[in-house]
Amino acid sequence: MTEDKTQSKEELPTNVPAAEEEEPAGDDSAATAAEESAPLTTEEKQENGGEWNSVPGDEEKKIAAAGGAGDPETSTEFVHPEGGWGWMVMLSAMWCNGSVFGIQNACGVIFVVLIQEFGSKDDPQLMFKTAWVSSLSMGMIFFCSPVVSVFTDIFGCRKTAVVGAGVGIIGLLSSSFVKSLEPLYFTYGILFACGCSFAYQPSLVILGHYFKKRLGLVNGIVTAGSSLFTVVLPFVLSYLLDGIGLYHTLRVLCILMFILFLAGFTYKPLIPRPSNRRKQIFNFSIFKSKSYCIWAFGIPAALFGYFVPYVHLMNHVKERLGGDVKQEVLLLCLGITSGLGRLIFGRVADYIPGVKKVYLQVVSFFFIGLMSMMIPLCHNFGGLIAVCLFMGLFDGCFICIMAPIAFELVGPENVSQAIGFLLGFMSIPMTVGPPVAGLLRDSLGSYDVAFYLAGIPPIIGGIILCLIPWVHGRTLQEKTKVPNGDPEKMMLDNTTLKPGSAEDARKEDVSVI
């Protein structure tokens, strides 16, 4: 079968019995165009891994009709449009990625204004209390990820995204009417963040409905939205906060969320949801993989200090160098090099075999921790710019290879659940880290110790991740001796694909941030 057999979705029957799909294989030397455009026979589907697996080099994706997943009596073939309305979906997903994480990454600008608006010099825990607003917001986006995946499976991408954006608007708008810091914990830290989480995850899932061959390119464009907004939004927020104040600025940000609300309506699903999906909502078998358990523990362990610079760096610069310095330039540097890091290291990872890709995360965590420790040592703005450039570069490295590593550890069938659970685990350290740093600032009078300590967890997490290739390799060796009985060994069988199919399966993974 060749790429010439691809055909438009309109030409495909909506409910073709299996008997009608089967065509004689014919003589190879006398194959005609009509034979090449015919669907795969039942024998061919079984030889190539079943109806849910793609044939290497084939641009079609076998899906189950609404009657049930994998039912040969109701199965049809689906051709990804690779464009058309999919480009509008891509732009909508890019806006979602940018608006959600652009606001989160610019939280340092809002943090300074919150201190001025609600703070009191007599409050000994001012930084600690204020940091909870941004920390809860970022943490809840990841904490809700496993639940959002369930809602997306049951209700679909469009409904989940639209309702999520609506909840985000309510949370952000209600935050503009509060008169004290504590209500922001709920309106901004929980309500707004939960809405963002429900709007964000479907924007990644829907891309797989429209793209397969170009999915890698499309995912790169979509995830670049967060870097683009991170570059622009701090300057916009500073201008708005100086001109119209905090409350009106939050109302202006509601415009971004309203556009996100409208963008959700473009998520027209093309692949029907299997009717038996509710029975397979959570897949806890991935935790029987020792390699994945180490990864799922090491990544969160490394992130206790990860979000600290995003929250406290702006206020640290103001205290250290004065208010005349353009602190937003630091977020500009983080955003630009983070985008470059995703492009560079994403390509580098393609040349690193198997789970050895995790060494890229080890290196990235080492440099992120080192750069965090160097922040207190910088007594001029140029030094801080250099630190932020390197930190953003390796931040992009850490983010862009999460999906490929998950694929290598648990296989393509389990990768979505693996990433969903991991994001949920990541929410805890990302929520706790900044308030602890704020408490240290309140107690010691400066951020120096907070940034020194924030650099330790990434290094420890990187050391933990170094165990993964050894454990994974040992499991592979044991598999050759005892092929049956160990769930992890059976899971590893799923990661062994036919030649030419690994790249396609990797591109179908979802991306983060």
C-alpha positions as CSV (number, residue, x, y, z in Angstrom):
1,M,0.0,0.0,0.0
2,T,1.4,3.4,-0.9
3,E,0.5,7.0,-0.2
4,D,-1.4,7.1,-3.5
5,K,-4.3,5.3,-1.8
6,T,-5.1,8.3,0.5
7,Q,-8.5,9.8,-0.2
8,S,-10.7,12.5,1.1
9,K,-13.0,11.9,4.1
10,E,-16.1,12.6,2.1
11,E,-15.3,9.7,-0.2
12,L,-15.2,7.2,2.6
13,P,-18.3,5.3,3.6
14,T,-19.5,6.1,7.1
15,N,-20.4,2.5,8.1
16,V,-18.9,-0.2,5.9
17,P,-19.2,-3.8,7.0
18,A,-16.0,-5.7,7.2
19,A,-17.0,-8.0,4.3
20,E,-17.3,-5.1,1.9
21,E,-13.9,-3.8,2.9
22,E,-12.0,-6.9,1.9
23,E,-10.5,-6.9,-1.7
24,P,-8.4,-9.5,-3.4
25,A,-4.8,-8.9,-3.0
26,G,-4.1,-9.4,-6.7
27,D,-0.8,-10.0,-8.5
28,D,2.0,-7.7,-7.4
29,S,3.3,-7.3,-10.9
30,A,-0.1,-6.2,-12.2
31,A,-1.2,-3.9,-9.4
32,T,-3.5,-1.2,-10.6
33,A,-4.4,2.2,-9.1
34,A,-7.8,0.9,-8.1
35,E,-6.2,-1.9,-6.2
36,E,-3.8,0.5,-4.5
37,S,-6.7,2.8,-3.3
38,A,-8.6,-0.1,-1.8
39,P,-8.8,-0.5,2.0
40,L,-6.6,-3.0,3.8
41,T,-7.9,-6.5,4.0
42,T,-8.6,-8.1,7.3
43,E,-5.5,-10.2,7.0
44,E,-3.3,-7.2,6.2
45,K,-4.7,-5.3,9.2
46,Q,-3.8,-8.2,11.5
47,E,-0.3,-8.6,10.0
48,N,0.3,-4.9,10.6
49,G,-0.6,-4.8,14.3
50,G,-4.4,-4.6,14.2
51,E,-6.9,-1.9,13.2
52,W,-5.7,0.6,15.9
53,N,-2.0,0.6,14.7
54,S,-0.7,2.6,11.8
55,V,1.1,0.9,8.9
56,P,4.7,2.2,8.6
57,G,4.8,4.7,5.8
58,D,1.0,4.8,5.6
59,E,-0.7,8.2,5.9
60,E,-4.0,6.9,7.2
61,K,-5.1,6.2,10.7
62,K,-7.4,3.3,11.5
63,I,-10.1,4.2,13.9
64,A,-13.1,2.5,15.4
65,A,-16.6,3.7,14.6
66,A,-18.9,4.9,17.3
67,G,-20.2,1.3,17.7
68,G,-17.1,0.2,19.5
69,A,-13.4,0.3,19.5
70,G,-11.7,-2.4,17.4
71,D,-15.0,-4.0,16.2
72,P,-14.4,-5.3,12.7
73,E,-18.0,-5.1,11.9
74,T,-18.2,-1.3,12.3
75,S,-14.6,-0.2,11.6
76,T,-13.9,2.4,8.9
77,E,-10.7,4.1,7.7
78,F,-9.9,7.7,8.4
79,V,-7.6,10.0,6.5
80,H,-6.2,13.0,8.3
81,P,-6.9,16.2,6.4
82,E,-3.4,17.5,6.9
83,G,-4.7,21.0,6.5
84,G,-7.9,22.7,5.6
85,W,-9.9,23.5,8.7
86,G,-7.0,22.0,10.7
87,W,-5.0,25.2,10.2
88,M,-7.7,27.2,12.0
89,V,-7.6,24.6,14.8
90,M,-3.9,25.0,15.0
91,L,-4.2,28.7,15.3
92,S,-6.8,28.3,18.0
93,A,-4.6,25.8,19.9
94,M,-1.7,28.2,19.6
95,W,-3.7,31.0,21.1
96,C,-4.7,28.7,23.9
97,N,-1.2,27.7,24.7
98,G,0.0,31.3,24.5
99,S,-2.8,32.9,26.6
100,V,-2.8,30.3,29.3
101,F,1.0,30.0,29.9
102,G,1.8,33.6,28.8
103,I,-0.3,34.9,31.8
104,Q,1.3,32.3,34.1
105,N,4.8,33.0,33.1
106,A,4.3,36.8,33.5
107,C,3.1,36.2,37.0
108,G,6.2,38.0,38.4
109,V,4.9,41.3,37.0
110,I,1.5,40.8,38.7
111,F,3.2,39.6,41.9
112,V,5.0,43.0,42.4
113,V,1.6,44.8,41.9
114,L,-0.2,42.5,44.3
115,I,2.4,43.4,47.0
116,Q,1.8,47.1,46.4
117,E,-2.0,46.8,46.3
118,F,-2.7,44.4,49.2
119,G,0.6,44.4,51.1
120,S,1.5,46.0,54.4
121,K,5.0,46.7,55.7
122,D,3.9,45.5,59.0
123,D,3.0,42.0,57.7
124,P,6.0,39.7,58.4
125,Q,4.7,37.1,55.9
126,L,3.8,39.3,53.0
127,M,5.9,37.5,50.4
128,F,4.7,34.1,51.6
129,K,1.0,35.0,51.4
130,T,1.3,36.8,48.1
131,A,3.2,33.9,46.4
132,W,0.4,31.5,47.0
133,V,-1.7,33.3,44.4
134,S,0.6,32.5,41.5
135,S,1.6,29.2,42.9
136,L,-1.9,27.9,43.2
137,S,-2.7,29.1,39.7
138,M,0.2,27.3,38.0
139,G,-0.2,24.2,40.3
140,M,-3.9,23.8,39.6
141,I,-3.4,23.8,35.8
142,F,-1.2,20.6,36.2
143,F,-3.2,19.2,39.2
144,C,-6.4,19.0,37.1
145,S,-4.7,17.3,34.1
146,P,-5.7,13.7,35.0
147,V,-9.3,14.8,35.5
148,V,-9.4,16.9,32.3
149,S,-8.3,13.9,30.3
150,V,-11.3,12.0,31.6
151,F,-13.7,14.8,30.7
152,T,-12.1,15.1,27.3
153,D,-12.6,11.4,26.7
154,I,-16.3,11.5,27.8
155,F,-17.5,14.9,26.5
156,G,-15.1,15.6,23.7
157,C,-12.6,18.4,23.0
158,R,-15.0,21.1,22.0
159,K,-17.3,21.0,25.0
160,T,-14.5,20.6,27.5
161,A,-12.5,23.5,26.0
162,V,-15.4,25.9,25.7
163,V,-16.7,25.2,29.3
164,G,-13.1,25.5,30.6
165,A,-12.5,28.9,28.9
166,G,-15.9,30.1,30.3
167,V,-14.9,29.1,33.8
168,G,-11.6,30.9,33.3
169,I,-13.3,34.1,32.3
170,I,-15.5,33.9,35.5
171,G,-12.4,33.4,37.7
172,L,-10.4,36.2,36.1
173,L,-13.3,38.6,36.1
174,S,-14.3,37.9,39.7
175,S,-10.6,38.5,40.6
176,S,-10.9,42.1,39.4
177,F,-13.5,42.9,42.1
178,V,-11.7,41.5,45.2
179,K,-10.6,44.0,47.9
180,S,-8.1,41.7,49.7
181,L,-5.5,39.1,49.0
182,E,-7.2,36.0,50.4
183,P,-10.2,35.8,47.9
184,L,-7.6,35.7,45.1
185,Y,-6.6,32.3,46.3
186,F,-9.9,31.0,45.1
187,T,-10.9,33.3,42.2
188,Y,-7.4,33.4,40.6
189,G,-5.5,30.5,42.1
190,I,-8.2,27.9,41.7
191,L,-11.2,29.0,39.6
192,F,-9.2,30.7,36.9
193,A,-6.5,28.0,36.8
194,C,-9.0,25.2,36.6
195,G,-10.7,26.9,33.7
196,C,-7.3,27.2,32.0
197,S,-6.5,23.6,32.6
198,F,-9.8,22.4,31.0
199,A,-9.3,24.7,28.0
200,Y,-5.6,23.8,27.5
201,Q,-5.5,20.0,27.3
202,P,-8.2,19.6,24.6
203,S,-6.2,22.0,22.4
204,L,-3.4,19.4,22.2
205,V,-5.7,16.4,21.8
206,I,-7.7,17.9,18.9
207,L,-4.5,18.3,16.8
208,G,-4.3,14.6,16.3
209,H,-7.7,14.7,14.6
210,Y,-6.4,16.9,11.8
211,F,-2.7,16.1,11.4
212,K,-0.5,13.1,11.3
213,K,2.3,13.6,8.8
214,R,2.6,17.3,9.8
215,L,1.8,16.8,13.5
216,G,5.4,17.4,14.6
217,L,5.5,20.7,12.8
218,V,2.0,21.7,14.1
219,N,2.9,20.8,17.7
220,G,6.0,22.9,17.4
221,I,4.0,25.9,16.2
222,V,1.4,25.5,18.9
223,T,3.8,25.2,21.8
224,A,5.7,28.2,20.5
225,G,2.7,30.2,21.4
226,S,3.7,30.2,25.1
227,S,7.1,31.5,24.3
228,L,5.7,34.2,22.0
229,F,3.2,35.4,24.7
230,T,5.9,35.2,27.4
231,V,8.0,37.6,25.3
232,V,5.3,40.1,24.7
233,L,2.9,39.9,27.6
234,P,5.2,41.2,30.4
235,F,5.6,44.5,28.6
236,V,1.9,44.7,27.9
237,L,1.1,44.0,31.5
238,S,3.5,46.6,32.8
239,Y,2.0,49.2,30.5
240,L,-1.5,48.4,31.5
241,L,-0.7,48.1,35.2
242,D,1.0,51.5,35.2
243,G,-1.8,53.1,33.1
244,I,-5.1,51.6,34.3
245,G,-4.2,49.7,37.5
246,L,-4.6,46.1,38.6
247,Y,-8.4,45.7,38.5
248,H,-8.8,47.0,34.9
249,T,-5.8,45.0,33.8
250,L,-7.4,41.8,34.9
251,R,-10.6,42.8,33.0
252,V,-8.5,43.4,29.9
253,L,-7.0,39.9,30.3
254,C,-10.6,38.6,30.1
255,I,-10.5,39.5,26.5
256,L,-7.7,36.9,25.9
257,M,-9.9,34.3,27.6
258,F,-13.0,35.3,25.6
259,I,-11.1,34.8,22.4
260,L,-10.0,31.4,23.9
261,F,-13.7,30.7,24.5
262,L,-14.5,31.4,20.9
263,A,-11.5,29.4,19.7
264,G,-12.9,26.3,21.5
265,F,-15.8,26.2,19.0
266,T,-13.3,25.4,16.2
267,Y,-12.4,22.1,17.8
268,K,-14.6,20.1,15.5
269,P,-13.9,16.4,16.2
270,L,-13.2,14.1,13.3
271,I,-12.4,10.8,15.1
272,P,-15.4,9.3,17.0
273,R,-15.0,8.4,20.6
274,P,-15.1,4.7,21.4
275,S,-18.2,3.7,23.3
276,N,-16.3,1.5,25.7
277,R,-13.8,4.3,26.7
278,R,-15.5,4.9,30.1
279,K,-14.3,1.4,31.2
280,Q,-10.7,2.4,30.6
281,I,-10.6,5.9,32.0
282,F,-7.6,5.4,34.2
283,N,-4.7,3.1,33.4
284,F,-2.8,2.4,36.6
285,S,-0.8,-0.4,35.0
286,I,1.8,2.1,33.9
287,F,2.9,2.3,37.6
288,K,4.1,-1.3,37.3
289,S,6.9,0.0,35.1
290,K,9.9,0.6,37.4
291,S,11.4,3.0,34.8
292,Y,8.3,5.1,34.7
293,C,8.0,5.2,38.5
294,I,11.5,6.6,38.8
295,W,10.7,9.2,36.1
296,A,7.4,10.1,37.8
297,F,9.3,10.6,41.0
298,G,12.4,12.3,39.7
299,I,10.7,15.0,37.7
300,P,8.5,16.3,40.5
301,A,11.4,16.1,42.9
302,A,13.4,18.4,40.5
303,L,10.5,21.0,40.3
304,F,10.4,22.2,43.9
305,G,12.6,25.1,42.9
306,Y,11.6,25.3,39.2
307,F,8.8,28.0,39.4
308,V,10.6,30.1,42.1
309,P,12.4,32.4,39.6
310,Y,9.2,33.0,37.6
311,V,7.4,34.3,40.7
312,H,10.1,36.1,42.7
313,L,12.7,37.2,40.2
314,M,11.0,40.5,39.4
315,N,10.7,41.5,43.0
316,H,14.3,40.4,43.7
317,V,15.6,42.6,40.9
318,K,13.5,45.5,42.2
319,E,15.0,45.1,45.7
320,R,18.6,44.5,44.5
321,L,18.9,47.0,41.6
322,G,16.0,49.4,42.2
323,G,12.8,50.1,40.4
324,D,14.3,51.9,37.4
325,V,15.5,48.6,35.9
326,K,13.3,47.0,33.2
327,Q,12.7,43.7,34.9
328,E,10.5,42.6,32.0
329,V,13.5,42.2,29.9
330,L,14.4,39.1,32.0
331,L,11.2,37.4,31.1
332,L,11.8,38.4,27.5
333,C,15.1,36.5,27.6
334,L,13.5,33.5,29.3
335,G,10.8,33.4,26.6
336,I,13.0,33.7,23.6
337,T,15.6,31.1,24.6
338,S,12.9,28.7,25.9
339,G,11.4,28.7,22.4
340,L,14.9,28.2,20.8
341,G,15.6,25.4,23.3
342,R,12.4,23.5,22.3
343,L,13.4,23.7,18.6
344,I,17.1,22.8,19.1
345,F,16.9,20.0,21.7
346,G,13.8,18.6,20.2
347,R,15.8,17.9,17.1
348,V,18.8,16.7,19.0
349,A,16.6,14.2,20.8
350,D,15.7,12.5,17.5
351,Y,19.4,11.4,17.2
352,I,19.5,9.9,20.8
353,P,18.3,6.3,20.9
354,G,15.7,5.0,23.4
355,V,15.5,6.1,27.0
356,K,19.0,7.7,26.8
357,K,17.0,10.8,25.9
358,V,16.5,11.2,29.6
359,Y,20.1,12.4,29.8
360,L,19.0,15.6,28.1
361,Q,16.7,16.2,31.0
362,V,19.5,15.4,33.5
363,V,21.7,18.1,31.8
364,S,18.8,20.6,31.7
365,F,18.0,20.2,35.4
366,F,21.7,20.5,36.3
367,F,21.9,23.9,34.5
368,I,18.5,25.1,35.7
369,G,19.7,24.4,39.3
370,L,23.0,26.0,38.7
371,M,21.5,29.2,37.1
372,S,19.1,29.5,40.0
373,M,22.0,29.5,42.5
374,M,23.8,32.1,40.4
375,I,21.0,34.7,40.6
376,P,22.0,36.0,44.1
377,L,25.6,36.3,42.8
378,C,24.6,38.7,40.0
379,H,25.0,42.3,41.2
380,N,24.4,43.9,37.8
381,F,21.6,43.6,35.2
382,G,23.9,42.1,32.6
383,G,24.7,39.1,34.7
384,L,21.0,38.5,35.3
385,I,20.3,38.6,31.6
386,A,23.0,36.0,31.0
387,V,21.5,33.7,33.7
388,C,18.0,34.0,32.2
389,L,19.2,33.3,28.7
390,F,20.8,30.0,29.8
391,M,17.9,29.1,32.2
392,G,15.3,29.6,29.4
393,L,17.4,27.5,26.9
394,F,17.5,24.5,29.2
395,D,13.9,25.1,30.3
396,G,12.9,24.5,26.7
397,C,15.0,21.4,26.6
398,F,13.3,19.9,29.7
399,I,9.8,20.6,28.3
400,C,10.2,19.5,24.7
401,I,11.4,15.9,25.4
402,M,8.9,14.9,28.0
403,A,6.5,13.2,25.5
404,P,9.3,11.3,23.6
405,I,10.7,10.0,26.9
406,A,7.2,8.9,28.0
407,F,6.8,7.1,24.7
408,E,10.1,5.2,25.2
409,L,9.1,4.2,28.8
410,V,5.5,3.0,28.5
411,G,4.8,2.8,24.7
412,P,2.4,4.7,22.5
413,E,-0.7,3.0,23.9
414,N,-0.1,4.4,27.4
415,V,1.7,7.7,26.7
416,S,-1.3,10.0,27.2
417,Q,-2.1,8.5,30.6
418,A,1.6,8.6,31.6
419,I,1.9,12.3,30.8
420,G,-1.4,13.1,32.5
421,F,-0.4,11.5,35.8
422,L,3.0,13.1,35.6
423,L,1.5,16.6,35.2
424,G,-0.6,15.9,38.2
425,F,2.4,15.0,40.3
426,M,4.2,18.1,39.0
427,S,1.5,20.3,40.5
428,I,2.6,19.7,44.1
429,P,6.2,20.9,44.0
430,M,5.3,23.8,41.6
431,T,2.6,24.9,44.1
432,V,4.7,24.6,47.2
433,G,8.1,26.0,46.0
434,P,7.3,29.7,45.6
435,P,5.5,30.2,48.9
436,V,8.4,28.5,50.7
437,A,10.8,30.9,48.9
438,G,8.5,33.8,50.0
439,L,8.6,32.6,53.6
440,L,12.4,32.6,53.5
441,R,12.4,36.1,52.1
442,D,10.1,37.3,54.9
443,S,12.3,35.6,57.6
444,L,15.8,36.5,56.3
445,G,15.1,39.8,54.6
446,S,16.5,38.8,51.2
447,Y,16.0,36.2,48.4
448,D,19.5,35.0,48.4
449,V,19.0,31.8,50.5
450,A,15.7,31.1,48.7
451,F,17.4,31.1,45.3
452,Y,20.3,29.0,46.6
453,L,17.9,26.4,47.9
454,A,15.8,26.5,44.8
455,G,18.8,25.3,42.8
456,I,19.2,22.1,44.9
457,P,16.0,20.1,43.9
458,P,16.7,20.2,40.1
459,I,20.2,18.8,40.7
460,I,18.8,16.0,43.0
461,G,16.1,15.3,40.5
462,G,18.6,15.0,37.7
463,I,20.7,12.5,39.7
464,I,17.5,10.4,40.3
465,L,16.8,10.4,36.5
466,C,20.3,9.0,35.8
467,L,19.0,5.6,37.2
468,I,16.4,5.2,34.4
469,P,18.6,4.0,31.6
470,W,20.3,1.4,33.9
471,V,16.9,0.1,35.2
472,H,15.4,0.1,31.8
473,G,18.3,-1.8,30.3
474,R,18.3,-4.3,33.1
475,T,14.6,-4.9,32.5
476,L,15.3,-5.5,28.8
477,Q,18.0,-8.1,29.7
478,E,15.6,-9.9,32.1
479,K,12.9,-9.9,29.4
480,T,15.1,-12.0,27.1
481,K,15.3,-14.6,29.9
482,V,11.7,-14.5,31.2
483,P,9.5,-13.1,28.5
484,N,6.2,-13.5,30.4
485,G,4.8,-12.6,33.7
486,D,6.2,-9.1,34.4
487,P,3.8,-6.3,33.5
488,E,6.7,-4.0,32.8
489,K,8.2,-6.5,30.4
490,M,4.9,-6.8,28.6
491,M,4.6,-3.0,28.5
492,L,8.1,-2.8,27.0
493,D,6.9,-5.1,24.2
494,N,4.6,-2.3,23.1
495,T,7.5,0.0,22.7
496,T,9.2,-2.2,20.1
497,L,7.7,-1.0,16.8
498,K,8.3,-1.9,13.2
499,P,10.9,-0.1,11.3
500,G,9.8,3.4,10.2
501,S,6.9,3.6,12.7
502,A,8.7,5.0,15.8
503,E,8.8,8.6,14.4
504,D,5.1,8.6,13.5
505,A,4.1,7.2,17.0
506,R,6.4,9.8,18.7
507,K,4.8,12.7,16.8
508,E,1.3,11.6,18.0
509,D,2.3,12.3,21.6
510,V,1.0,15.4,23.3
511,S,3.2,18.3,24.2
512,V,3.4,20.4,27.5
513,I,3.5,24.1,28.2
